[in-house]
């Protein structure tokens, strides 16, 4: 029997219940893993609350974790018992054990702990495609990162600085400003106290930014467009303050023939060869010291309700992991 979190109906964090169930045997092409750490992300609250629809009810939240292989289905040749592995995939991570398709797993280097891997797979691979594929950041670029002290934000700040970019970050408090600065943001804007678009114009002496990475959504749009140079890019990858409402696409022309995109990790990592390549790039960045894992909170799986309350009340910084 293994512990698992189940959501029978969507709603407040209290709808999550712990149960003990028998983990099914892996079918062909699947791997049975014992999880050592589980990643927690803001998107987990969207599914739990019903803001995003789960494929069915009941369901188990969570998209990332790390552990060891304890069972192999037929046809699995890339892994063996005892392998250290990590993943980011569809729902089901909030569990002590799980069965998962082998093509969604990546091998974990010895230098990276289970906790670090669980904290980095979704956020780290998101940062990887944002910086290296959606808009390929290079030395000399100036970039704006909203929520720069969040889980993805802290990784983006570190990695972008290592790539030679000038990083401007927005945050909600002086405490978070210190975190963003430490992670590599050269300039930090307290968006609750300042007009961030005006500050960006001032900081860049009117040149504006090559790209804006926005995981906040409604609260930062359309002002984010006023931070982007002509032919620059607006990248919306999250909606922590709510979804961006429909807008006239002519606005992009009026603001300087801007590009706008709404990418997803699923699309960028759907092909296994892309997933493996992205993970290797991420693990290299961590191993080199360019990216340090912003792991700030390790919590027993039993405390999952309190974790979701803290997330939604914006009381967390960096990454949080659940320990089964």
C-alpha positions as CSV (number, residue, x, y, z in Angstrom):
1,X,0.0,0.0,0.0
2,X,1.2,3.5,-0.8
3,X,0.1,7.0,0.2
4,X,-1.6,9.1,-2.5
5,X,-3.5,12.5,-2.6
6,X,-6.9,12.3,-4.2
7,X,-9.3,15.1,-5.3
8,X,-12.9,13.9,-5.5
9,X,-14.3,17.4,-6.3
10,X,-12.6,20.7,-7.1
11,X,-12.4,23.5,-4.6
12,X,-10.4,24.9,-1.7
13,X,-7.2,23.1,-0.6
14,X,-9.2,21.0,1.9
15,X,-10.6,19.0,-1.0
16,X,-7.3,17.1,-1.1
17,X,-7.5,13.9,0.9
18,X,-4.7,11.4,1.7
19,X,-5.5,7.7,0.9
20,X,-3.6,4.4,0.9
21,X,-3.9,2.4,-2.3
22,X,-2.2,-0.5,-4.0
23,X,0.0,0.8,-6.8
24,X,-0.8,-1.1,-10.1
25,X,1.9,-3.1,-11.8
26,X,3.5,-1.4,-14.7
27,X,2.1,-2.2,-18.1
28,X,4.1,-2.5,-21.3
29,X,6.3,0.6,-21.8
30,X,5.8,1.7,-18.2
31,X,8.0,2.1,-15.1
32,X,7.1,1.7,-11.5
33,X,8.9,4.3,-9.3
34,X,9.2,4.9,-5.6
35,X,9.2,8.7,-5.2
36,X,11.7,10.4,-2.9
37,X,10.5,14.0,-3.6
38,X,7.5,15.6,-5.4
39,X,7.6,19.1,-7.0
40,X,4.9,21.7,-6.1
41,X,3.9,24.3,-8.6
42,X,1.3,27.0,-8.9
43,X,-0.4,25.1,-11.7
44,X,-1.3,22.4,-9.2
45,X,-3.7,24.9,-7.5
46,X,-5.4,25.6,-10.9
47,X,-6.3,21.9,-11.3
48,X,-7.3,21.5,-7.6
49,X,-9.6,24.6,-7.7
50,X,-11.1,23.8,-11.1
51,X,-9.6,26.8,-12.9
52,X,-8.0,24.2,-15.2
53,X,-10.1,21.1,-15.9
54,X,-8.6,17.8,-14.9
55,X,-9.3,15.0,-17.5
56,X,-11.6,13.2,-14.9
57,X,-12.6,13.1,-11.3
58,X,-11.2,11.9,-8.9
59,X,-7.6,12.8,-9.8
60,X,-4.2,13.2,-8.1
61,X,-2.5,16.6,-8.5
62,X,1.2,17.2,-9.4
63,X,3.3,17.1,-12.5
64,X,6.9,16.4,-11.4
65,X,8.9,14.2,-9.1
66,X,12.0,12.1,-8.6
67,X,12.7,8.7,-7.3
68,X,14.1,5.2,-8.0
69,X,12.9,2.5,-10.4
70,X,11.4,-0.4,-8.5
71,X,9.5,-2.1,-11.4
72,X,9.7,-2.4,-15.2
73,X,6.9,-3.2,-17.7
74,X,7.5,-5.2,-20.8
75,X,9.5,-3.6,-23.6
76,X,11.3,-1.1,-21.3
77,X,15.0,-1.2,-22.2
78,X,16.3,2.3,-21.3
79,X,16.0,1.8,-17.6
80,X,16.9,-0.8,-15.0
81,X,15.9,-1.5,-11.4
82,X,17.5,1.0,-9.0
83,X,18.0,3.8,-11.6
84,X,17.6,7.3,-10.2
85,X,15.1,9.1,-12.4
86,X,13.1,12.3,-12.6
87,X,10.1,13.4,-14.7
88,X,7.6,16.1,-15.6
89,X,4.4,14.8,-17.0
90,X,0.6,14.9,-16.6
91,X,-1.2,14.7,-13.3
92,X,-0.5,12.1,-10.7
93,X,2.7,13.2,-8.8
94,X,1.3,13.6,-5.3
95,X,2.0,10.0,-4.3
96,X,4.6,7.9,-2.6
97,X,4.7,5.6,-5.6
98,X,3.5,5.8,-9.2
99,X,3.5,4.1,-12.6
100,X,4.6,6.3,-15.4
101,X,5.4,5.9,-19.2
102,X,9.2,5.2,-19.6
103,X,9.4,7.8,-22.4
104,X,8.6,10.6,-19.9
105,X,11.5,9.7,-17.5
106,X,15.0,11.0,-17.7
107,X,18.0,9.6,-15.8
108,X,19.2,11.7,-12.9
109,X,23.0,12.5,-12.6
110,X,24.5,11.5,-9.3
111,X,25.4,15.1,-8.6
112,X,21.7,16.2,-8.4
113,X,19.7,15.1,-5.4
114,X,16.1,13.8,-5.6
115,X,14.8,17.0,-3.8
116,X,16.6,19.2,-6.3
117,X,15.4,17.2,-9.2
118,X,11.8,17.3,-8.0
119,X,12.1,21.1,-7.5
120,X,13.6,21.7,-11.0
121,X,12.0,19.5,-13.6
122,X,8.9,21.6,-14.4
123,X,10.4,25.0,-13.5
124,X,13.8,24.2,-14.9
125,X,12.7,22.8,-18.2
126,X,10.3,25.7,-18.5
127,X,13.2,28.1,-18.0
128,X,15.2,26.0,-20.5
129,X,12.8,26.3,-23.4
130,X,11.9,30.0,-22.6
131,X,15.6,31.1,-22.7
132,X,17.0,28.7,-25.3
133,X,14.1,28.1,-27.7
134,X,11.1,30.4,-27.4
135,X,13.4,33.4,-27.4
136,X,17.1,32.5,-27.6
137,X,18.7,34.9,-25.1
138,X,22.2,35.9,-25.9
139,X,24.9,38.2,-24.5
140,X,23.9,41.8,-24.5
141,X,20.2,41.3,-24.5
142,X,18.0,43.1,-22.0
143,X,15.1,41.1,-20.6
144,X,12.3,41.7,-18.2
145,X,11.1,38.8,-15.9
146,X,7.9,39.2,-14.0
147,X,7.6,37.4,-10.6
148,X,11.4,37.3,-10.6
149,X,11.5,35.7,-7.1
150,X,9.1,32.9,-7.9
151,X,10.2,29.3,-8.7
152,X,10.6,29.9,-12.5
153,X,11.7,33.5,-12.0
154,X,14.7,32.7,-9.8
155,X,16.0,30.1,-12.3
156,X,15.4,32.5,-15.2
157,X,17.4,35.3,-13.4
158,X,20.4,33.0,-12.8
159,X,20.5,31.4,-16.2
160,X,19.9,34.6,-18.1
161,X,22.7,36.3,-16.3
162,X,25.0,33.4,-17.1
163,X,24.1,33.8,-20.7
164,X,25.2,37.5,-20.6
165,X,21.8,39.2,-20.5
166,X,21.0,42.2,-18.4
167,X,18.1,41.1,-16.2
168,X,15.3,43.4,-14.9
169,X,12.9,41.7,-12.5
170,X,9.6,42.7,-11.0
171,X,8.7,41.5,-7.5
172,X,6.0,42.2,-4.8
173,X,8.1,42.9,-1.7
174,X,11.5,44.1,-0.5
175,X,12.2,40.6,0.7
176,X,11.6,39.1,-2.7
177,X,13.6,42.0,-4.3
178,X,16.7,40.7,-2.3
179,X,16.2,37.2,-3.6
180,X,15.9,38.4,-7.2
181,X,19.0,40.5,-6.9
182,X,20.9,37.6,-5.4
183,X,19.8,35.4,-8.3
184,X,21.1,37.8,-10.9
185,X,18.6,40.6,-11.6
186,X,20.6,43.8,-12.1
187,X,17.5,45.9,-11.6
188,X,14.5,45.1,-9.5
189,X,11.2,46.9,-9.6
190,X,8.6,46.7,-6.8
191,X,5.5,46.5,-9.0
192,X,3.1,47.4,-6.2
193,X,4.8,50.7,-5.5
194,X,6.1,51.7,-9.0
195,X,4.9,51.9,-12.5
196,X,7.0,49.1,-13.9
197,X,6.7,50.1,-17.5
198,X,7.9,53.7,-16.7
199,X,10.8,52.2,-14.7
200,X,11.9,49.9,-17.5
201,X,11.9,52.9,-19.9
202,X,14.1,54.8,-17.4
203,X,16.4,51.9,-16.7
204,X,17.0,51.2,-20.4
205,X,17.2,54.8,-21.3
206,X,14.3,54.4,-23.7
207,X,15.7,51.3,-25.5
208,X,13.3,48.9,-23.7
209,X,13.7,45.1,-23.6
210,X,14.3,42.4,-26.2
211,X,11.8,40.1,-24.5
212,X,9.4,40.0,-21.5
213,X,8.8,36.8,-19.7
214,X,5.4,37.0,-18.0
215,X,4.1,34.3,-15.6
216,X,1.7,36.7,-13.9
217,X,-0.9,37.4,-16.6
218,X,-3.8,39.7,-16.1
219,X,-2.2,42.2,-13.6
220,X,0.8,42.9,-15.9
221,X,-1.0,43.1,-19.2
222,X,-1.0,45.2,-21.4
223,X,1.6,47.3,-19.6
224,X,4.2,44.6,-20.4
225,X,4.0,45.5,-24.1
226,X,5.2,49.0,-23.2
227,X,8.4,47.5,-22.0
228,X,9.4,45.8,-25.3
229,X,11.5,47.3,-28.1
230,X,10.1,47.3,-31.7
231,X,10.1,43.7,-33.1
232,X,10.7,42.3,-29.6
233,X,8.8,39.5,-28.0
234,X,6.1,39.1,-25.3
235,X,6.2,35.6,-23.8
236,X,3.1,34.7,-21.6
237,X,3.8,31.4,-19.8
238,X,1.6,31.7,-16.7
239,X,-1.4,33.3,-15.1
240,X,-0.8,33.7,-11.4
241,X,-3.0,36.8,-11.3
242,X,-5.6,35.5,-13.7
243,X,-5.8,34.9,-17.5
244,X,-5.1,37.7,-19.9
245,X,-8.4,38.7,-21.5
246,X,-8.9,38.7,-25.2
247,X,-7.4,41.7,-26.9
248,X,-7.3,43.3,-30.4
249,X,-4.2,41.8,-32.1
250,X,-3.7,45.2,-33.7
251,X,-2.3,46.3,-30.3
252,X,0.9,44.3,-31.2
253,X,1.3,46.5,-34.3
254,X,0.7,49.7,-32.5
255,X,3.3,48.8,-29.8
256,X,6.0,48.2,-32.4
257,X,5.3,45.2,-34.5
258,X,5.7,42.9,-31.5
259,X,5.7,39.1,-31.4
260,X,3.6,37.4,-28.8
261,X,3.4,33.8,-27.8
262,X,1.8,31.5,-25.3
263,X,4.2,28.5,-25.2
264,X,3.8,25.3,-23.1
265,X,6.3,22.8,-21.8
266,X,4.1,20.0,-23.1
267,X,4.6,21.1,-26.7
268,X,8.3,21.7,-26.4
269,X,9.0,18.4,-24.7
270,X,6.5,16.1,-26.5
271,X,9.1,14.4,-28.5
272,X,11.4,12.2,-26.3
273,X,14.5,13.3,-28.0
274,X,13.6,17.0,-27.2
275,X,12.9,16.1,-23.6
276,X,16.2,14.3,-23.2
277,X,18.1,17.2,-24.8
278,X,16.4,19.8,-22.7
279,X,17.1,17.8,-19.5
280,X,20.7,17.5,-20.3
281,X,21.0,21.2,-21.0
282,X,19.3,21.9,-17.6
283,X,21.5,19.4,-15.7
284,X,24.6,20.9,-17.3
285,X,23.5,24.4,-16.2
286,X,23.1,23.1,-12.6
287,X,26.3,21.1,-12.5
288,X,28.3,24.1,-13.8
289,X,27.0,26.2,-11.0
290,X,25.3,28.7,-13.3
291,X,21.9,27.7,-11.9
292,X,21.5,26.9,-8.2
293,X,18.3,25.2,-7.1
294,X,16.1,27.7,-5.2
295,X,14.7,25.0,-2.9
296,X,13.3,26.8,0.1
297,X,10.7,24.5,1.6
298,X,10.6,20.7,2.1
299,X,7.3,19.5,3.6
300,X,5.8,16.1,4.4
301,X,3.2,15.0,1.9
302,X,0.7,14.9,4.8
303,X,0.9,18.7,4.9
304,X,-0.2,19.3,1.3
305,X,-3.3,21.3,2.3
306,X,-1.2,23.9,4.2
307,X,1.3,24.1,1.2
308,X,-1.5,25.0,-1.2
309,X,-2.8,27.7,1.2
310,X,0.7,29.2,1.4
311,X,1.0,29.1,-2.4
312,X,-2.2,30.9,-3.0
313,X,-1.5,33.5,-0.3
314,X,1.8,34.3,-2.1
315,X,3.8,33.3,1.1
316,X,6.3,31.1,-0.8
317,X,9.5,31.9,-2.6
318,X,11.5,29.7,-4.8
319,X,10.7,26.0,-4.9
320,X,8.7,23.7,-2.6
321,X,8.9,19.9,-2.5
322,X,6.7,17.3,-0.8
323,X,8.4,14.4,0.9
324,X,6.4,11.1,0.9
